[in-house]
Amino acid sequence: SFYRDGHEECCSVRKVEPVRRAMAGMRATVSGQRQDQSPATRGVLPVVQEDPALTVGGHPVVKFNPLSFWSSQQVWQHILSHEVPYNPLHARGFRSIGCEPCTMATNPGQHEREGRWWWEEATAKECGLHKANVIVSDR
């Protein structure tokens, strides 16, 4: 089952492989990842990293994480002060939004990533697009 076997294959088919195809021939990408989103896997997230998960044809892809050192509070201050549109699910308690079967609303006081893959170990929650974070955190 999906919940017993993990979400890796689903994420690979629906996220990782399409992004790899789109990234073919590209040398860099930008992400909105932050260190405070998942201290276990993103706690040492650098602003610039080489990402083996997105490497295509042996050419390394550089990932820029300009929000790496921002907090959730700083992100929301920026969104609200600059009137940046955002997903209305945030107002319904979905603080981290992904695919429908992998995402649920969180309660006040819960960490934002507790609403993602809630059936898995909390220390390694990554979909496959950001597996480099698990590798970095293991070093």
Secondary structure, DSSP 8 states (H G I E B T S, - for coil): -HHHH-SHHHHIIIIIHHHHHHHTT--EEE----GGG-HHHHTT--SEEEEEEEEETTEEEEEE-TTTT--HHHHHHHHHHTT----GGGGGT-SS---GGGB----TTS-GGGGBSTTS-GGG---STTTHHHHHHH-
